[in-house]
Structure formats: structure tokens, C-alpha cells
């Protein structure tokens, strides 16, 4: 009897240990995901602002966009090759079938790729003309545009809390712009190379393009079984070609005279690598982060950008900016909160959980690979699939 009673007790202990370890591991992964999201979100904006305000020769932003697209394309091709275990014939066959044979499916990605290329160039324009903290706050308008396009194009519904958060978001951004308007003349005098109005227009258009492209991308990917890396390759092909077209149109003569890599320094290369691989890294770790964590990461990155701007760029934080930024941070967090289930539907929902669990787990796996809800993707840095 003693032996039989000891056996089950030992078995229970053994069952609890792996579960506890898995829970602790998931918690660590969430914190790592939070750190990655915050660092990538804040460091990209701060580093672009830094290299664009340094004295000396300035690199061509159009060439930086092209270089980032090329690096992302090569990285995704390498990952696809690894997935084929180095079998070059299977690798080439996959690319030929997915890109050439299914050419119509590939052409569908030309529209979001065009918008993403435009958006990446506009981000350089905006960050070059706006303080990093102001850009970070204003750029959260992409949540508003993504939500509105989701309602209009995908017939999605928003909760009352989300609608309130969008109004709060718009009000917070408006307050920040009013605060910055008072400093515009002083900034223009001290920095003749910066144009606040130009930067503001660039960030607003970037937010509009981000919202539309994200929703359009989600719409065309409905029911698609292609992997995230293959979609990145298709986007990268169009992004590289369209980026080269933009470079020729805007800086063709200057690039022909001074060279494609004119003005490139180790810091510039750091920005390009951050832009190229940061988004891919986020696409990998984001599966461990829920909506609340993403919203918190976005809010925390605003604080990091603001504090760093004070010490790095001499940015002055006053009462109006603090109020506006605080409203934006609160709005981002409110928008990321999960929708409350209706009480009348609670019983029926609980009874159907077991029947749809396999379907929902497949959906979550699909979303975690980058083909996610556009409302969720609004919190992510914009790069390739996470644009």
C-alpha cells in the first residue's frame, strides 16, 4: 500500500515540474519579446534622426531604402534555402513555382510593396525634419488609419473602448502639434536644413499609407498558405525594383556622379541593418507577445525616445508635450486591450471552444507568421511583412 501511494504522488510531482518550467520559459520569452520590440522601435527612429543631423556628407536615403530591401531579400532567400536543407534544386523549384508559375499571386503584392517603398522613403523625410520624440508620438496615427481602413475595407467592428482610444489618440497628437507649432519658428532659424511642415506632411502620408497597405495586405492574404519568408521574397523583389526606380527619379544624377554608397559611415550601415533585420527579428519574436504587450512596448518606446532625445538632441519637454504624449500612450494601451465578450454569448462561446480550438490555433499560428490582424500589426515596426 505504501509503495502504491508513493507512486502516484511521485508521478504528480513529475507532471508539475515540466508545466512549471514551461510557464517560466513563456514568461521569460514574453519579457525578451517586450525588450526586442521596445529596442527596435525606439532605436531605429533615434538612429535615423542621429545620422540625418550629423554634419558632413549626407547619404542618399533612397539608396538606404534599396540596400535595406536587398538585405531583407537575401536573408529570406537564405532562410528558404535552409528550410529546404540546402537542396538547391528544390529551392529553385519553389521560387519558380511560387513567383513565375503563380505570377498573378505574385503581382498582387506589387501594390503593398509600392506603398511600403513610399512609406520607407517618407519615414526618412519625416525623421529628418521632425524631432524624434515628436515623430514617435505623431506616427501612432497609423493605429487610427489602420482601424478606419479595417472598418471600411474589411467590415471589422471596434469596441467602444477602442473608439474612445482613437479619439484620445487623435487629441493627443493634435496637442503635440500645437505645442510644436510654437517652436517651429525657432527651430527653423536654428536648423535651416529642417522643414517642420514637410516632416509633418511626410509622417501623415506615411500613416495613411501604412494603414491602407496593412489592411490591403491582410485582405489579399486571406486563405493564403504561403510562408512568411516566401511572402517576404515576393515583397522584396518588388521593393528592390521600385526602390531603384525611386532612386533614379529622385537622386539619379547625384548617385551617378557621387556613387551609390556616398556618405555611408558605420553608423549609416547600422541604421540600414536595423531597418533590414529589425523587422524580421520582430516577426519572429512577436508570436510570444500578445496585444497588451505590443501596446505596452509601443508606449514604452515613446518614453524611451523622448528621454533619449532630451539628452542626445537637447529636446525640450514642456507641459503640453507631456499631456499630449501621455494621452497617446494611454490611447495605445487602451486600444490594445482585448474586447470584452458579450454576457449573452458567454455560455454559447464556452460550449463551442472545444470544437474550434484546432481552427483557432491554426489561425494564431498563421497570424504569428506575419499575416496577422491589421489592427494588431499597427503596433509593430514597419518592415517587410511587419510594415
C-alpha positions in Angstrom: 0.0 0.0 0.0 2.8 2.4 0.9 4.5 1.7 -2.4 1.3 2.3 -4.4 0.5 5.5 -2.6 4.0 6.8 -3.1 4.0 6.1 -6.8 1.1 8.4 -7.8 2.4 11.1 -5.6 5.8 11.0 -7.3 4.0 11.0 -10.7 2.1 14.1 -9.9 5.3 15.9 -8.8 7.0 14.9 -12.0 4.0 16.2 -14.1 4.0 19.6 -12.3 7.7 20.3 -12.9 7.7 20.4 -16.7 4.5 22.5 -16.7 6.1 25.0 -14.2 9.2 25.1 -16.3 7.2 25.8 -19.5 5.3 28.6 -17.7 8.5 30.2 -16.5 10.0 29.8 -20.0 7.0 31.5 -21.6 7.3 34.4 -19.1 10.9 34.9 -20.0 10.1 34.8 -23.7 7.4 37.5 -23.2 9.9 39.8 -21.4 12.5 39.1 -24.1 9.9 39.9 -26.8 9.0 43.1 -24.9 12.6 44.2 -24.8 13.2 43.4 -28.5 10.0 45.4 -29.5 11.0 48.4 -27.4 14.6 48.5 -28.5 13.9 48.0 -32.2 11.0 50.5 -32.2 13.0 53.3 -30.4 16.5 52.7 -31.7 15.5 52.8 -35.4 13.9 56.3 -35.1 16.7 57.6 -32.8 19.5 56.3 -35.1 17.9 57.7 -38.3 17.5 61.1 -36.6 21.1 61.0 -35.4 22.7 60.2 -38.7 20.5 62.7 -40.6 21.5 65.6 -38.2 25.3 64.9 -38.2 27.5 67.4 -40.0 29.2 66.4 -43.2 28.2 64.5 -46.3 24.7 63.1 -46.2 23.9 59.7 -47.6 21.1 59.2 -50.1 18.0 58.0 -48.3 16.7 56.4 -51.5 19.9 54.2 -51.6 19.4 53.2 -48.0 15.9 52.1 -48.7 17.1 50.0 -51.6 20.0 48.5 -49.6 17.6 47.5 -46.8 15.3 45.8 -49.3 18.2 43.9 -50.8 19.5 42.7 -47.4 16.0 41.5 -46.4 15.5 39.8 -49.7 18.9 37.9 -49.4 18.1 37.0 -45.8 14.7 35.5 -46.7 16.2 33.6 -49.6 18.8 32.1 -47.3 16.2 31.1 -44.8 14.1 29.4 -47.5 17.3 27.6 -48.6 17.9 26.4 -45.1 14.3 25.2 -44.9 15.0 23.1 -48.0 18.1 21.7 -46.2 20.4 23.2 -48.7 18.8 21.4 -51.7 19.3 24.0 -54.4 17.1 22.2 -56.9 14.1 22.2 -54.6 14.9 25.8 -53.6 14.9 27.0 -57.2 11.8 24.9 -58.0 9.9 26.5 -55.1 10.8 30.0 -56.2 9.9 29.3 -59.8 6.6 27.8 -58.9 5.7 30.5 -56.4 6.9 33.5 -58.3 6.8 32.6 -62.0 4.1 30.0 -62.3 1.8 31.6 -59.8 2.6 35.0 -61.3 -0.9 36.5 -60.6 -0.5 35.8 -56.9 2.9 37.5 -57.0 1.6 40.5 -58.8 -1.0 41.1 -56.1 1.9 42.1 -53.8 3.0 44.9 -56.2 0.5 47.3 -54.6 1.5 46.9 -51.0 5.2 46.8 -52.0 4.8 50.1 -53.8 3.2 51.6 -50.7 5.8 50.2 -48.4 8.6 51.6 -50.5 6.9 55.0 -50.5 6.4 54.7 -46.7 10.1 53.9 -46.0 11.2 56.9 -48.0 8.7 59.1 -46.3 9.9 58.0 -42.9 13.4 59.2 -43.7 11.9 62.6 -44.8 9.8 62.9 -41.7 12.5 61.9 -39.2 15.0 64.2 -40.9 12.7 67.2 -40.3 10.9 66.3 -37.0 12.3 65.8 -33.5 12.5 62.0 -32.8 10.0 62.2 -29.9 7.5 64.3 -32.0 7.8 61.8 -34.8 7.3 58.8 -32.5 4.2 60.4 -31.0 2.7 61.5 -34.3 3.5 58.2 -36.0 1.0 56.5 -33.7 -1.7 57.9 -36.0 -1.1 54.7 -38.0 -3.2 53.0 -35.4 -6.1 55.3 -36.3 -5.7 54.9 -40.0 -5.4 51.1 -39.8 -8.5 50.9 -37.7 -10.5 53.1 -40.0 -9.4 51.2 -43.1 -10.2 47.9 -41.3 -13.7 49.1 -40.7 -14.2 50.4 -44.2 -12.5 47.6 -46.2 -12.8 44.5 -44.0 -16.1 45.4 -42.2 -14.5 44.9 -38.8 -16.1 46.1 -35.7 -14.4 48.1 -32.9 -15.4 48.1 -29.3 -16.4 51.3 -27.5 -13.2 51.4 -25.6 -11.3 51.3 -29.0 -13.3 54.1 -30.4 -12.7 56.2 -27.3 -9.0 55.4 -27.5 -8.9 56.5 -31.2 -10.4 59.9 -30.3 -8.0 60.2 -27.4 -5.1 59.3 -29.7 -6.1 62.0 -32.2 -6.5 64.6 -29.5 -3.1 63.7 -28.0 -1.3 64.0 -31.4 -3.1 67.4 -32.0 -1.9 68.7 -28.7 1.6 67.8 -29.5 1.4 69.5 -32.9 0.0 72.7 -31.2 3.0 72.6 -28.8 5.5 72.1 -31.6 3.9 74.9 -33.7 5.1 77.4 -31.0 8.7 76.1 -31.5 8.6 76.0 -35.3 10.0 79.4 -36.0 12.8 79.0 -33.5 13.7 75.5 -34.9 13.6 76.9 -38.5 16.1 79.6 -37.6 18.5 77.3 -35.8 18.2 74.5 -38.3 17.9 75.8 -41.9 18.0 72.3 -43.3 14.9 71.2 -41.5 11.3 71.9 -42.5 8.7 71.1 -39.9 5.8 71.3 -42.3 7.5 69.0 -44.7 8.2 66.5 -42.0 4.6 66.7 -40.7 3.1 66.1 -44.2 5.5 63.1 -44.6 4.5 61.4 -41.4 0.8 61.9 -42.0 1.0 60.4 -45.5 3.2 57.6 -44.1 0.5 56.8 -41.6 -2.2 56.8 -44.3 -0.1 54.5 -46.5 0.7 52.3 -43.5 -3.0 51.8 -42.6 -4.1 51.1 -46.2 -1.2 48.8 -47.1 -1.6 46.8 -43.9 -5.3 46.2 -44.5 -4.9 45.6 -48.2 -2.1 43.1 -47.4 -4.3 41.3 -44.9 -7.2 41.2 -47.4 -5.1 39.5 -50.2 -3.6 37.1 -47.8 -6.9 35.7 -46.6 -6.7 31.9 -47.2 -3.1 32.0 -48.4 -0.9 29.2 -47.3 2.4 30.7 -48.4 5.1 31.1 -45.7 6.1 34.4 -44.2 9.6 34.1 -45.8 8.2 33.4 -49.2 5.9 36.5 -49.0 9.0 38.5 -47.9 10.8 37.3 -51.0 7.9 38.4 -53.3 7.7 41.8 -51.5 11.5 42.2 -51.6 11.6 41.7 -55.4 9.1 44.4 -56.0 10.5 46.6 -53.2 14.0 46.5 -54.7 12.8 47.3 -58.2 10.5 50.1 -57.0 13.2 51.4 -54.7 15.7 51.6 -57.6 13.0 53.4 -59.7 12.6 55.9 -56.8 16.4 56.4 -56.5 16.7 57.1 -60.3 13.8 59.5 -60.2 14.8 61.5 -57.1 18.6 61.1 -56.9 19.7 59.6 -60.2 22.0 62.3 -61.4 23.6 62.7 -58.0 24.1 59.0 -57.5 25.7 58.6 -60.9 28.1 61.4 -60.0 28.9 60.6 -56.4 28.2 56.8 -56.2 25.5 54.6 -54.6 27.3 54.4 -51.3 28.2 58.1 -51.0 28.1 59.3 -47.4 27.9 55.8 -45.9 29.5 55.5 -42.5 29.5 52.7 -39.9 26.6 54.4 -38.2 24.6 54.6 -41.5 25.2 50.9 -42.0 23.9 50.3 -38.5 20.7 52.1 -39.4 20.3 50.0 -42.6 20.9 46.7 -40.8 18.5 47.8 -38.1 15.8 48.6 -40.7 16.5 45.4 -42.6 16.8 42.8 -39.9 14.9 44.5 -37.1 11.5 43.9 -38.7 12.4 40.3 -39.4 13.5 39.8 -35.9 10.3 41.2 -34.6 8.3 39.0 -36.9 10.0 36.0 -35.2 9.6 37.1 -31.5 6.1 38.7 -31.9 4.5 35.2 -31.7 5.3 35.3 -28.0 3.8 38.7 -27.4 0.0 39.4 -27.0 -1.8 42.6 -27.9 -1.4 44.1 -24.5 2.4 43.5 -24.6 2.7 45.1 -28.0 0.7 48.1 -26.9 2.9 48.4 -23.8 6.0 48.1 -25.9 4.9 50.9 -28.2 4.0 53.1 -25.2 7.3 52.4 -23.5 9.3 53.1 -26.8 7.7 56.6 -26.9 9.0 57.3 -23.4 12.5 55.9 -24.3 12.6 58.1 -27.5 11.6 61.2 -25.5 14.0 60.7 -22.7 16.9 59.9 -25.1 16.0 62.9 -27.3 16.4 65.1 -24.2 20.0 64.0 -23.6 21.0 63.3 -27.2 19.3 66.1 -29.2 18.5 68.7 -26.5 14.8 68.2 -26.9 12.7 70.3 -24.5 9.7 68.6 -22.8 7.1 71.0 -21.6 3.6 70.6 -20.1 1.7 70.5 -23.4 4.0 67.8 -24.9 3.8 65.8 -21.7 0.0 66.0 -21.8 -0.3 65.1 -25.5 2.2 62.2 -25.3 0.5 60.9 -22.1 -2.8 60.8 -24.0 -1.2 59.0 -26.9 0.4 56.4 -24.6 -2.9 55.9 -22.8 -4.8 55.6 -26.1 -2.3 53.0 -27.4 -2.7 50.9 -24.3 -6.5 51.2 -24.3 -6.7 50.1 -28.0 -4.6 47.1 -27.3 -6.9 45.8 -24.6 -8.9 42.7 -25.6 -12.6 43.1 -26.4 -15.0 42.1 -23.7 -17.2 39.2 -24.6 -21.0 39.9 -24.5 -22.6 38.2 -21.5 -25.4 36.6 -23.6 -22.7 35.0 -25.8 -20.5 33.8 -23.0 -22.3 30.4 -22.5 -22.6 29.6 -26.2 -18.9 30.6 -26.7 -17.7 28.4 -23.9 -19.6 25.4 -25.3 -18.1 25.8 -28.7 -14.5 26.3 -27.6 -13.6 22.6 -27.9 -15.0 22.4 -31.5 -13.0 25.4 -32.8 -9.8 25.0 -30.8 -7.9 23.4 -33.6 -9.1 26.0 -36.1 -8.2 28.9 -33.8 -4.8 27.5 -33.0 -4.1 27.3 -36.8 -5.3 30.9 -37.1 -3.0 32.1 -34.4 -0.1 30.2 -35.9 -0.9 31.9 -39.3 -1.1 35.3 -37.6 2.2 34.9 -35.7 3.9 34.3 -39.0 3.2 37.9 -40.0 -0.1 37.5 -41.8 -1.9 38.9 -38.8 -4.7 41.2 -38.0 -4.0 44.7 -39.3 -5.2 46.2 -36.0 -2.5 44.1 -34.2 0.1 44.9 -36.8 -0.4 48.6 -36.2 1.8 48.3 -33.1 4.8 46.7 -34.9 7.7 48.4 -36.5 7.3 48.7 -40.3 9.5 46.3 -42.2 8.6 43.8 -44.9 5.6 41.8 -43.6 5.5 43.9 -40.5 5.1 47.2 -42.4 
